[in-house]
Amino acid sequence: MSIRHTTKARRGVAVGALAAALALAVAGCGSDDGKKPDGGGGKTSAAAKDDRSGDDGPDSEPAADSSKTIGEIKGPNGIVVTLHSAVRDNGGFVTVNGTVTNRGDQPFNAVDWRSKETEMRSRSSVSGASLVDQAGKKRYLVLRDTDGECLCTTGLSGIKPDESRPLFAQFPAPPSSVTKVDFQIPTMPSVGIELTG
């Protein structure tokens, strides 16, 4: 057998091994015990897309549940996050809704609120938020979709002074026995909130 044929054969074996490894990796990443959310995941993704497309304008409305306040975080430069609800749903998720308000005198960009993950596509989001169960010593991170986006508000850039924007983030639900958690956003103090639903 010539060197040329040997090289081709080795390449074929390498390509086959690489394809098999990729197939195993994809199969492992997609495993979720065969369970899918009861439709809540699709609704959340649609809500996330609607929220992304609508939160860049100055006429954005505050979160729908804005009459109720379950917690408030005051951060640097006059930024205030008011939390309106933290609701469990049947799909095993917790959705936190709130409003971010710029009470400062400079435009605000939420780039420091994003996750440190390099795969995240959105640069101004609350993808770095978390829920912390102090008693159970567990931290719950914002969920991601298959496109690498967080299931959370994105496009939080250019928030003008005295402007408010709706904010949401979806997390895996802690066990049903957990009713109180801390909500955290990078660069901001945490706040204790109660889970409902």
N, C-alpha and C positions, 0 to 999 in steps of 0.2 A: 504494500500500500504506500502510495507516495505521501510526502509531507503535506501536499495540498489537500488530499482526501482526509488525512488525519486531522488537520486543522478544521475542516468543514464538519467532521464528525464531532469534534470536541465542542464546536460552536452550537451544534444541534442539541447536544446533551445539556450544555449550559443554558440555552434558551428554554428547553423543556423543564429543567429544574427551577428556573426563575418563574416560569408560568405556574408551576405547581405551588411554589411558595406564595406567590401572589394570590392564587385561588384560596389557599388555606387562610391567608391573612384576611382576605375579604369575608370569607365565611365566618371567621372568628369575630370580626368586628360587627357583623350583622346579627349575631346571636343575641336574642333577648328573651330566651326561654319560650319562644313561640307566642308570647303574649304581646298584644298591641293595645294601646290606650283605646278606650271606648269611643273614639272619634274626637276626643278632646285635643289630641295632638294636632290633627288636621285643622281644627277650628283655631287653635292657638297660632299655628303657622299662618293661617289667613289673617288673623288679627295682627300678627307681627308684621306681615307685609303691608296691611292697611296702615298700621301705625308708622312704619318706616316711610311710606309715601306721603303721609299727611303731617309729619311732625317738623318739616322744614319750613313751613309757612308761619308768618307772624300771627295768623288768626287761629292757631291751634287751640282747641278747647282743652280745659283741664280734664283729668280722669272723670269718668261718668259718675263715680261715687263720691264726688268731692265735698258733699255736705257733711260727711263723717270723717273724723280724724282718729286714727289708732296710734299714731306716733309722728314725731317730727324730729328732723335732724338739721341742725344749723352748722354749716361749714364755713370755710374761709371765704373771704370776698363777698359776703352777703348771699351765698347760695343756701337755699332752704329746700329740703325735701320733706314734703308732707305725705304721710302714708294714709291711705283711705281704707284699704281692705287687704286681708291676707286669707284667701279662701281655698280650702281643700276642694278638689273635685273628685269624681268617681274614678278617674283614670290614674289616680295615684300621684297627683301633682298638687302643688300649692302655687297659686298666682297672687303676687303682690302688686297692687295698683296704688299709684300715688301721683303727685305733681311735683315737678321741680320748678322753683321760682328763683329768678335772679333779682335779688334786692340790692345788689351792688351797683356800681357805676360804670362797669366795664362789661363788654360781651363775654359770655361764658361758653367754653367748649369742654365737654365731658371726656376728654381724651385720657385723663388719669383714672377714670372710672372703669375702663375696659380691662379685660382679662390680660394677663401677661402671656397667654398662649400665642405663639407665632402664627398659628393657622387661622386665627380669627380674622375675618374679612373686614368687619366694621371697625372703624377707628374711633368713633365717638358714640359709645353705648354704655349701658350698665352691666356689661358682660362680666365684670369683676365682682358683682354683688354676691352675697352669700347669706344663708340662714344658718345660725349656730344654735345647736341644742347644747347648752352648757351642762345640763344634768347628764345627758347621754354622751357627752364629749364627742359630738359629731358636727361636721360642717357640710352643708348642702350647697352645691354650686349651681349656677344658672345652667339650664339645659341647652343643648345645641341641636340644630337640625342637621340634615344630611348634607347641606351645602356649606357647613362650617359657620353658619350664623347662630348667634345666641337667640333663644326664645325670650327676647327682651326688647326694650325700646332701643332703637338705633337712630343715628342722625341727630344726636344731641349736640349740635354745634351752632355757634352764632346766636345763642340765647341772649337777647338784648336786655338791658336793665328794665325792670318792672314787667318782664315777659314771663309767662308760665307755660310749661309744656307737660303733657301727660307722660307718665312713666309706668312701665310694668316690667316684671320679670317673673319667669316661671321656673320652679325648682321641683326636684323630687320631693314627695311628701315624707316628713318624718313619721314614725309610728303613730297610730291614732292616740296613744296615751300622752303624746307630747302636745301640749296646748299652748305653750309659750316658747318663743325663740327670740334670738337677737338678729335684727336685720343690719347688715353691714355693707357699706360701699367704700372702696378705697379712698383714702384722704379725708374721710368723714368719720365722726364718732358713730358708734353703734346705738341702736335704740331697741328696747324690748317691745315686742308686739305679740298679740294673741291671735292664734289661728282659729278660724271659724269653718263651719261646714263639715 
